[in-house]
Amino acid sequence: MFITDSYDQRLFDITVKKYNQYRKSSKYGESYKFEIISNLNNELDINDVNKDNIAEIIDLLKKENPPHGSFVHWSNLDDLSTLAKEKPEVVSNLIHNLFEKDNNLAESIDHFRKVGKEFDPKISLGTPLFGYILTAFDKENYTLYKDGPFKDFINLFELEKPSSLGGKYEF
């Protein structure tokens, strides 16, 4: 944990408690997202990903991304889809690399983006995309990512912001 002083730890504990209370309240209108992610977890298996089905898998992720309150901006999925159709073996290998336990996750994400930028310098592959991919396959070990709450958390606890996109997700 990056929180070192007991005051910050208490604030963090209060924040988590309040968030969990909010999630269980009637004001929380995003429980459908848990169902979507659970369904994706049941349907997707990283061991089944290959160059022959990667475009279909990304099409499924596009289809399941809610139009309102989406997991990731549609442009990221469109860009990933284009990359996967042009370089299916590369993208299937990059996705496998994200889940390789011996690899550093931040470095794997940053490498994925680097390959994407080499393909198209204008490609949009943001942190929420990687959170969605990872969580769609394994909700027990990964989580979705939203930039606003991440920035709020960093600012609230006066933490140092990670320097890379992969570092943001890993943090």
N, C-alpha and C positions, 0 to 999 in steps of 0.2 A: 504494500500500500504506500502511496506517495504522501500521505498525510502524516506529519511527524509530531505535531504538538497536540496535547490532549484536548485543548479548546477546539481545534479544527476537527478532531476526531468526533467530538460531541456534536458539532454542527453537521458533520457528514452523517452521523447516525440519525439525527433528527430529520435531515433531508430525505434519507432513505425511508424512514418510518412514514413521513408525510406523503411521499410519493406512493408508497404501497397502500396507504389509506385512500388516497385519491383514485388509484386504479380499481379499487373495489367499490367505489361510489357510483351512483347513477350519473354523475357528471362526466365520467370517463366514457367517451363514445368510440373507443378504438378497440374494443374486445374482438371485433371481427378480424383484426390483424393476427391475433393469436391463432385463430382458426385457419387462416390462409397459410401461415408459416407451418403449422402442424401438418396440413395437407401436403405442402411441398416436401416436408421432411419425410412423410410417408411415401411420396412418389419418387423422390430423388435419392440416388446413392452415388457417391463420388466414384466408387469402383466401376460404375456403368458408363461414366463419361468417356467419350472417345471422339475422334475426328469425324466419325460418321453420324453422330447424333448431337454434336455440340450446338448446331444451329437450332435444332428442335428444342433443346433444353433452354436456350436463351429465349426462344419464342414463348415457351411456357412461363418463364420469369416475366416476360413482357405482359402476357395475358393475365397473370395473377397479381401484377402490381396494381393496387387500387387506383382508380382515377382521381379520387379525392382522398387526401391524406396519404399520398403514395409513399412507398418505401424509398424510392429513388426517382429522380426526374427522368421522364420518358426519353430525353435526348441521350442520356448515358446508356440506356438499354438499346436504343437504336444504333448508337455508335459501336457498342459491343457486338451487336448483331451483324453489322457490316464487316467488322474485323473477323468475326467467326466464319462468315460466309467466304471471305477472301483467304483466310488462313486458319482453317479448322483444326489442323494438327497443332499449330502453335497455341491457339486459344485453349484447346483441351489440355495441353501440357501446362499452360499457365494456371489454369483452374486447379489441376491436380497439385501443382506446386504450392498453392495457397494452403492446402490441407496437409502437406507433408510435415509431420511432427518434428523432424530434425531441422527444418528450416525456420529461420526467424520470420515471423509473420509480417512485420513491418517491411523487411527487405523484400519479401515475396510480393507484397502489394506494390511497392515502389518499382520493382522490376517489371511487373505486369504493366504498370502505367508507362514505363520507359519504352517497352516494346510497342505499346499502343501509340505513343507519340512518334516513334520511328515510322510506323505505318502511316499515320496522319497527324501532323503537328497540331491540328485543330480538334483532335478527338477529345471527347469529354468522358473521363472515367474518374469520378469523384469518390470520396470516402463512403457516401451512402450506398453506392453501387457495390462496393466490396463487402460492406455490412450485410447487404441484401443477399448477395451470392453465398457468403459464408453461413448466414442464418438459415437460408432456404435449404441448405444441405444438412446443417447441424445446429439446431437451436439450443442444444444443451451446452455447447462450448463457445458459441458466438452470439453476438447481439447485433441488432440493427443500429444504425448510426444516424443521428440528426445533428447538424452543425450548430444550430441555435442553442439547444440544451448543453452541448459540449462546451461552447464558448462561455455560456453562463456559469457552468460548473468551474471551469478554469479560472474565470474572473472572481467568482465567489470565494474560492479558496486561495486566490492569488498564487496559482500554480504556473509553472513555466510551460508554455505551449510547445508541444513537440514540433520539430523543424520540418518533418516530412508528412506527406499524406498517409503513408503507411504507419508512421509513428503516431498520428492522431488516432487511427483505428485501434492500434495495439494498446495505446494508453487507455 
